Amino acid sequence: MRLSQFIFIILIIPVFSFSDPSPHYHITTTLENPNIIESEMMTWINTIRTTYDKSPITPSQNIRNAAYDYSKTFTKKSYAIKPHHLQSLLWKDGITDQQFYPYGIVSNASYKDILIKMKTGIISHLKTELLESSDYQMGLSISQNESHDAFIAMVIFIRKVTSLSPIPWQMSQGQTFSLSLNMNADYTDPEIVMANPNGIVTSSSLRSNAIGDYLFTSPALFQNGEYMVEVMVTNKSGPAIANLFPIFVNTPTSMPLEEVTITLSEKTSSHELETNLFKFINTDRTAHNLKPLTYNDRLARFAKDHNQDMLDHHYVGHTSPDYGDLSNRATEAKLSFKCLTENVAQNSSIELAHFRLMQSPSHKRNILDTRVTDVGISVIKKIEDNQPILVIVENFAQF
């Protein structure tokens, strides 16, 4: 039985009114130079972590560059939230990690007020990441917009699940590539999943060597175009994506800021969202010369039960603390099947969620699986940090 998970972190760029922070976090600001303010923010973050006996977060110039580049995608007329753009910019700066947590503000106030609002916002929205004991890196950028009438402050926290090298962004036809992977102790069972330019997906489990590193050597890449490579790992919530990156074979390296058209509003009902997501799935299957899937109400109830369990227990993944993994949950629900797979996602829209699922080789494999005949979908809305979030479960099956 094949399992897969994709956790999407939502970029939130609120323009909020400032309220006094908790007195536990003492905030002072007298600086006006943005570079100095960035330095003060780093010092402030690591001072708080030290207070809680956490190790300092490592500042990363590459992550700062991505934060700066992302802020420059905004214009005076549009501060639209486009987290899929951030993915491309992270790649351009050599970052493949998938557990990234961005936060930003846009304001026409002074740098002094920007600093106060950033500190308050980080406390409100990223407190878990701020005080997390795991291996985090971060980058911070404060800049003006192109019209010089507003300031944009952006911070990105990245959890380093793996250390992965070297990343072969561009290759010649017929070449192979090798990766060396070292993994966070909270994760196990690394796997390389790769989609070729035609969308065919293959996977390889990895074994560690004598010093604990995992090594992978690819087959020769003979097709011209874009391959997508994914590192899957497993933790207590089930499979998760650690890294994702493209490889360009005999074609120019191109990481455009792709546009995703959002047509459904946050007022759209869950039923309508599920119906449209079903249409997206079958549109992509038809484009790949595959039979469309049949919507299965029993699978939809199964998906909804898991979705509600994730909300009740505050996790996103495949393994329930009460009901276990996908296989155990299917047994509990008395589902009899020949094949059963699952995609889990959360995002600000179903369009963005489906775009990212199709970008991920392991989830694309589930959507385009030639074996499955039926699908059930659950979309539940929740409010997180005063922002609407869609939590999505897709179950594919052959009975």
Secondary structure by P-SEA (a helix, b strand, c coil): cccbbbbbbbbbbcccccccccccbbbbbccccaaaaaaaaaaaaaaaaaaacccbbbbbaaaaaaaaaaaaccccccccccaaaaaaaaaaacccccbbbbbbccccccaaaaaaaaaaaaaccccccccccccccbbbbbbbcccccbbbbbbbbbbcccccccccccccccbbbbbbbbbcccccbbbbbbbccccbbbbbbbbbcccbbbbbbbcccccccbbbbbbbbbccccccccccbbbbcccccccccbbbbbcccccccaaaaaaaaaaaaaaaaaaacbbbbbbbaaaaaaaaaaaaaaaaaccccccccccccaaaaaaaaccccccccccccccccaaaaaaaaaacaaaaaaaacccccbbbbbbbbbbcccbbbbbbbbbbbcc
